[in-house]
Amino acid sequence: MHQPMTMARNESTHQTGRMRSVMTITATSGHGGVISPSSRLSVGYGLSKMFVIRPWEGYTISDIEVDGVSIGPVSMYMFTNITENHTIRATFMKSTPAAPQRPAG
């Protein structure tokens, strides 16, 4: 008697019939700061990857886009359970000095 073959979860995808064991995350930043790690990274299927965004002196984080969608000016982002390719992009702007406070009176 033959036993039916079973497959562990996430071993294949229904769309393609095969699994990619390595996903790519492309991380870029504009002038005024860095994202770390940067460039194209290979990440194992189902794993997680943390990114840290740091502005240079005199700059602030303007926006972070993940897969083309703005998530606001965050300083860290983590992709979890990675099952497809992703992008993350950091943009920065010059800081404006605070206006001097007038003395009361």
BELCORPE-V749922 format. One record per helix or strand of 2 or more residues. SS is the DSSP state (@ for helix, = for strand). FROM is the first residue (numbers start at 1). LEN is the number of residues. If there is no record, write none. Layout:
ss = <SS:SS>
from = <FROM:FROM>
len = <LEN:LEN>
This chain:
ss = <=:=:=:=:=:=:=:=>
from = <22:33:39:49:59:69:76:86>
len = <8:4:6:7:8:4:4:9>
